[in-house]
Structures are given as C-alpha cells and as structure tokens.
C-alpha cells in the first residue's frame, strides 16, 4: 500500500529518503515541491532524477483534493469551494479576503457526529476523519486556484477537530513548519464544541494557536438544548478546561455564540453571559445564525443583534458581531456540501 507522503514531517521525509538510498538533501527538495510549490504529482518535480521520481511514484502517493464546485460572492469576494477526496467524500472550504490578508476556513472531517442543532455540517453524521494532508490540501488548492497566499487559517469548517485529534495536531505542525508555508501559529484558530479531554491535551502541546469554543448557551440547560455534546461535558467543566488552556499557553480564548432569535438572545441570556465571561480574559464573537431548511431557527435582525452586543459591551465584555462574509452564496457551514450530497442521492 502506498504511503501518504504529504503527511510526513521534514525530519520523517529525511528518514524516508535515506531508506530509499538517497541523500538527505533530497528530502528538502521533495518537501519544497509538496509544501511550497504545491505539486500534485511526482512528475512535476523536475529537479529530481527520473529514477527517484519513479521510486517515489511506486511507494508514495499525494492524496488528491479535487475541485467540484466554486462559488464567489459578488458582495465581498468570498470564495466557497467544494472538494472531492480520493474516496468520493466531499468537503467544503472557504477563502475570505480581508485588508490584513486572506483567511481560510477548512474542514477537519467529512461530516460530523456532534449533532449541534443549528448546523448543517452534522446532518447525515460523520463519514470519516481527514488526514493531515487532506487538511493541507484544501489550503494548497485554494492558493493555487486563486493565485493568492493565505495568511490566516481557521479550522472551523465541517467536523470537530478535537474528534480527529492526532491528525489535527500533525496538520498544525506541517502548516507552521519553517520549510513549508510557515504560517505563524498565532494566525491559526481551532474551533471546538467543547471536548474537554481534547482541550486539556491541546493545552499540554504548548502551541500558540487560538482556541475558539462554540458556546451558544450561557447555562448548562440552554447549551444542552442546542448541543448534544453538552450532555457529556457540562458547561463548568468546559469553562475550566478553557481556563487551563489560557493558563498553559497565555492565549486568550474566543467564545463563539450563534445568536438564534427567541432562543438565546434574551435579556436573561445577556445576564448569564456576563456572569460566566466577566471574570475571564476572553473575547466573545456573536454570530447571527444562518438558517437551514432542516431546522426552524431564525436569525435576529441587525437591530436586535446590535442591541444584544451593546448590553454586553456596557458591562465590560469584549465582544464583536462577526462580519458576515459571502451572504449571497452557500456561506453557512455545511450548506454547500449538504446540497451536493442531497442532489447526488436523488
């Protein structure tokens, strides 16, 4: 069985070259082709001998991430991509253009088993985990398709990254390696619905990435009504794990809060948020929910969302409303993939 060469670290690739009877420096050339020049085949590696290219092709593969569909927002230039993997699974990724540079949101799993009630990604459950190279492949293909460099990476697309922990951590190592894209760890954010053992384990890695917790409810009762995972890990347990992440890394935690009209946008919700966030050095990101046809959730209007934000701000909470990107395309997490899967089943 061929081995997934793009998942090897620089040091591991050096060992592989020695195993093949090649000089160590060949690893640098191959790594450069894979992670800087973004080659999709060994044939492209023109500064390698034909013999070495044949050996590589015989023993290794570069897992394909192929474009199925691309949508571009006429409003702000946001691009949404649907990619097909080698086994036919499809995943989605988003490129957002900001003044400070391009940010991409990538998937860590094909599907998701977390079951959050407002999210299209989880409808249909989990198909499988993505390999480190499939996570990288999304970024590399977006760079190749747009001709633009990525400066910020958010692992907030389809899937729960901490449910694919080992592959996710290896991906971070490859993404930030000085021999590859060399994206700063401080420019990487990982979003989790609150898998406590994963948060605590990640804290011990002493990475400088930002942890974003999907909060969505400021009480155990409210959170568990929206997120099944909250029945396994209670809110106080999750908050304590976030505190430990901050203590071990010095990185301020972001709390993501999907605003759902009439569900978690009341004055009582404001007070409950203040009670848990005021003692913490953190940031609250309000996200007016994207309605999906399988659920009856409605987004609050702009005025009500601003009113909710202002009440929090007046009480000292560091809070923003996420700028909506790609509102005229399938912008919500999982929507494009969900539409594709449904259409191809019919």
Buried (B, 14 or more C-beta within 10 A) or exposed (E): EEEBBBBBBBEEBBEBBEEBEBEEEBBBBBBBBBBEEBBBEBEEBEEBEEEBBEBBBEBBBBBBBEEBBBBBBEEBBBBBBBBBBEEEBBBBBBBBBEEEEBBBBBBBBBBBBBBBBBBBBBBBEBBBBBBBBBBBBBBBBBBEEBEBEBBBBBBBBBBBBBBBBEBBBBBBBBBBBEBBBEBEBEBBBBBBBBBBEBBBBBBEEEBBBBBBBBBBBBBBEBBBBBBBBBEEBBBEBBBBBBBBBBEBBEBBBBBBBBBBBEBBBEEEBBEBBBEBBEEBEBBBBBBBBBBBEEBEBEBBEEEBBEBBBEBBEEBEBBBEBEEBBBEEBBBBBBBBBBBBBEEEEE
